[in-house]
Amino acid sequence: MTPKVDQIQSVLRSIAAWGLPGASAIELPEDPQGQVLLADLLQQTRLIGPLLAAAATGDVELSEELEADLVERQHRALLWCIRLETRLLEARECFDAVGGVRHLVLKGPAIAHLDALDPSIRTFADIDLLVAGADMDRAASILDAHGASPPWAQRRPGFDRRFAKSTTRTFEDGVEFDVHRTLASGAHGHRIPVGELFESPDRFDIGGVAFGALKPAHRLLHSAYHLLLGSREPALMNLRDLGCYLADADLGPEAVVPVAQRWRGTAVLAMAIDLLENRLGVCPPQWSAWRASYDLDPAEVTLIERHRREGSSFGRAKLDVVRELPTVRDRAAYLTALAWPTREHLESRSLRRRDALSSLAGVALPRRLRTHRSPGS
């Protein structure tokens, strides 16, 4: 990373932390080249909104050229958000036309309308829906019938509604829906009591239509899960989301930690707070005190770090899920899907049958058996 880019990254972190307890002042580059680079990276990280809001409150001063550039870029981003929300309204109509699909809106639109200072500050790139497992296949089929398509076929019939975190559907114009079964992939996603998420949901309106969303404590935890388990390199916007939730006086440890304990995800929450403090240098006092009093379980740390390291690749984290499945039948179905996916799935991912078997053997067999060679070989 060049010194210029490194400097701009520091500026981006201060913008992501704007308005949070303990945040440092925003010091923008003064040279034109640095401001152009900053504008490009702000667009990539979707942090134009917070910077414009900081300027509107007098916390930072923008040059006329930079402000005009950022306003134009944010205008384009908001036009995309309007397209996404229009498509969300259309999806609701399609769901209602077939008798309804039980769903909640996750992340982007829900955060923008329920948590941001103004919806125009928090832009988003796609639509995420939490759909009740029994309705997942139907929801995906409805989207497909209206022009969407998945990146590949599911491993086996029913796999997505039973075991996957989500399934993606993309339309020809680039609009993407992520249809979620749960809030995280891996073992921790299977620990979440999904039925609880649909109880007493929050509400927000788009075009006069009411949509359900997770309740505040659940939104905070989803933010932590997404931050820690969703990517090895968390986005600055996602760090800001968690910081804003933690700064909410109504979402202190007494309101959130008991929920995390029910989900057996307290370590996820704690490590996400560590990530926030390490990357943005902020953490509200009540959460700093809780974090200082909480001792991480080494086994949980190993489980989480393995998931973060392997991501969506085929590794031991996929087998960690087996211990979280409730019945022998579920475990057998899950392992069968890993070892013997359908031909359609293999072809859609340009894989061969032996690729799937080799991947499973590579993580399931002890190392001494994987590396063993006969004397004659």
N, C-alpha and C positions, 0 to 999 in steps of 0.2 A: 504494500500500500504506500503510495507516494505521500510526502508530507502534506501536500495540498488536500488530497482525498482524506487523509487521516484527520486533518483539521476540520474538514467539512463533516466528517462522521461525528466529531465531538459536538459540533453545532447541532446536528440532527438529534443527538441524544438530549441536548438541553431543550430543544423544541418538543420532543416527545414527553419530557418531564414537566413542561410548562403547566403551572397552576397546581402542581402537587407539592405536598409538604417537604421542605428541604431542597427544592429545585434551585439550581443555579440560574443566574441571569443569562439571557440569550445574547450572544455577541456574534453578529453576522459578519461575514467577510466584506471588506469594503471595495476590493478590486472587482472590476466587471467580470473577469474570468471566473473568479470564485463564486460570484453570485449566479452566473449561468449554471455552473456545476451544482450549486446548492439547489437551484430551481429544478434541475433534472432529477436529483436524488429525492427532493421533496415529493415530486410527482410519483416516483417509483415506490416510495414508502408511504404514500397517502397521508403526509403530514402537512400539506398546504393549509388545510383547515385550521389546525391549532396555531400555526404561525400567523395567519390572517386574524384569528381571534385575539392573539396576543398583541398584535398591532392595533386592533380596534380598542383595546383596553389601555393602550399607552405603555405596555410593558416592553415594547421594542419598536424601533422606528425603521420603516422600510423606505428605500429610495423610490421615487416615482416609477422608474423603469422596472424595478423588481416587483413592486406591488401590481403594476399593470400586467406583467407577465404571469404572476401567480394567480391573479383574479381570472385571467383567461384560461389558464390550465385547470383551475378549480371549477370553472363553468363547464368545461368539457367533461370533467369527472362527474359532476352532478347530473349532467344530461344522461350519462351512462347509468347512474343510480336511478333516475326516473324511468329509464327503459326497463331496468331490473324490477322496479316496483310495479310497473305496468304489467310485466310478465307474471309477477306474483299474483296480481289481481286476476289475471286470466287463468292462472292455475287454480285459484280458489273457485272460480266459476266452473271449471272442468271437474274439480273434485265434487262440488255440490251437485252437479248434473248427474252424477252416478250414485248419489245417496250420501256423499260426504266421505272424507278421509281425515282421520284424527291426526292433527299436526300442530306444531308450534314453530314459530319463526325463530331461528338462532342467529347469533352474531350480528352482522352488518346492519340490516334495517332495524332490528330490535334495539341495538346499542344506540344507533342514530336517533331514534324516536324516544327512547326511554331514558337514556343515560347522558347523552351529549348535551352541552350547553345549548346547542341549536342543532337540528338535524343536518344542516348544511356543513357543519364542521367535520362530521364523521362519514367519510365516503367508504364505499365497499365495492368489491369486484364481482361478487356472485351472490346467489341466494342459497341459504342453508335452511333446511326444514328438518325438524325432528318428527318422524312419523311413527306412530304406534306399529310395533312389529307385524301385527296381523294385517296391516294396511300397506306395508312397504311394497309388496309385489304389485298391488293395484295402483299405487301412486306412480311407480316407475312406468307401468304399462300405459297409464294415462298420458304421462309426459311423452313417451315414445310415440303414442298415437297422434300427438300434435307436433311431431317433427323433431323430437330430441332423440339422441342415441347414446348408448354407453360406450366407454373406451374399449371395453372387452366384455365377453360373456361371463356371467358369474360362474364360480367354480363348479357348483352342482345346483340343481333346482332347490330353491329354498335356503341356500347358503347365506345370502345377504340378510334376509329377515331374521335368521337365527344367530349368525355369528359375526357378520361384518360390522364395522363402525358405520359405514355409509356406502352408497352407490351413487355414482356421478352420471348426470344426464346433460348433454350439451346440444344446443340448437345450432342451426347453420349460421346464424348471425353472431355466434360466440357467447350467447347467454348460457350460463351454466347453473344447474341446480344440483346441490349435494343433498341427497335424501338420506338422512341419518337414522340409524336404529338406536344409537347411543351416543354419548358425548366424547368418547375417546376410543382409540384402537388399543389392542393389547389387553393384558390382564386387568388393568384398572377400569377399562371400559365395561368389562363384563361384571365388575363389582357394583356398578351403579344401579340402584333399584329404579329402572326406567319408569315404571308406573308412577312413582312418586313425582316425577317431573311434570306430569300432566295434572297434578292436583293443584287447585287454586292458582292458575297461571295469571301472569300479568297481562295487560291488554294495551294495545296501541292502534291507532287508526291510520289507514292509507286510503285516501279518496273516499272517506266516509264508510269504509269497510273495516270492521274490527278484526284484528289478528291476535292470537295468543302468543305469549312469549314465556320463557322461564321466569320464575319469581326471582327477586334480587339476589338472595343468597345463592341460588343455583346459577345465576349468571356470573357471579363472582367465581364460583368454583369452576364453571365451564371455562372461564377466561384463564384460570390457573392451569387447568388440564390442557387447554389448547396451546398455551405458552410453553409448557414443559414437555408435553408428549406429542405435540403436533409437528414439531420441526426441530432439527438439531441447532439451527440458527434462527431463533425467534425474531419475528418482525418487530420493529420499534413501535408500530401502532398497537400491536398486541401487548407489548410491555406497558404502553400508556393505558390501555383498557384496564389491565389489572390494577395499575396504580390508582386510577380513578375510583375503582370499586373499593379498594382498601381505604381510600381517603374518606369514604362515605361514613359519617358518624353512626348511621343505622346499621352498618355492616361490620361491626366489630367482631372480635373473636368469639364473644359469647353467643352471637347470632349465627356464626358460620361454622365454627369448629365442630359443634355437635353433628352438623350435617356431614362434614368431611369424615367424621368418625364413623357414621353409619355407612358411608360409601367406602370405608377402609382406604381412604385417600388422603389422610392427614399429611403423610410424607410428600405427596404431590403438591399440596398447598404450601408446605414449608419450603420445599426446594424451588417452587415458583417464586416465592417471596425472596429467596436468596438470589435468584436470577435477576429479579427486578432491582434489588439493591446493588448487585454487582454491575449491571449494565447502565442503569440510570442514576444510581446513587441516591435513591429516595426510598423511604418506607415510613408510613405514618407511625407515630410513637406507640399507639396501642398494639399495632402488629409487630413492631420491633420487640416490645416487651414479651409478647406471646412467643415469638420465634426464639428469643433468648432462653425461654423456659422449656422449649420443646426439644427433646433429644431424638434424632433420627434413628430409626431401626436400620442397622446395616443391611439386613436382608432386603428391606424395601428399597434402599439406595441401590443395591445391586440390580434389583428388578427394573427400576426406573432407568438406570444408566444403560442397561442392556437394551431396553426399548429405544432410548434416544440414539444409541449407537447404531442399531440395526435399521431403525425406521421401518419402511415398507418392504425391505428385503427379507428373504427367507432365512431366518436364523432362529436361535433358541427362544427369542421372545414370542415367536408363534406357538411354541410348545408350552410356554408359561401359561397360555390361555387355558390349556387343558385342565389345569388344577382348579380353575374358576368355574368350570361348567358343572351344572347341578346334578346331572344324571349320567350313568354309564352310556345310555343311548346317545345323549348329546356328544359325549366324548368320542364315541365311535364314529358318529356322523361327521364330526369336525375333522378327525384324523383321516377318515376316508376321503374327504374333500381335498385335504392337503396332498395326500398320496395319489389319488386317482381322480383328478378333475375331468370334466367332460371333454370330448374332442373339440367341441365348439370353443371352450375356454382356451385350450392349448393353441388352437389355430389362431384365435384372435390375439394371442400374445406371442405368436411365432415361436412356440415351444414344442418340444417333442415329449412323448410320454415318459421317456427315460429321464428327461430333465427334471420333471416333478418328483420322480422316485429318488433320483440322485440327491436332490435338494433336501428331501425329508431325511434320507439316510445320513446325509452330511451333518445334520444337527441332532439326530436321534441316537445314532450309534456312538459308543464310546470312542475316544480318539484312537486307542490302540487297535480297534477293529477297522477304523477308517483308513489307517495308515499301514495296515498289515499287507504284506506281499508274500506270496508263496515262494519257496526256494527256487523253483524253476522259472519264475517270471522275470 
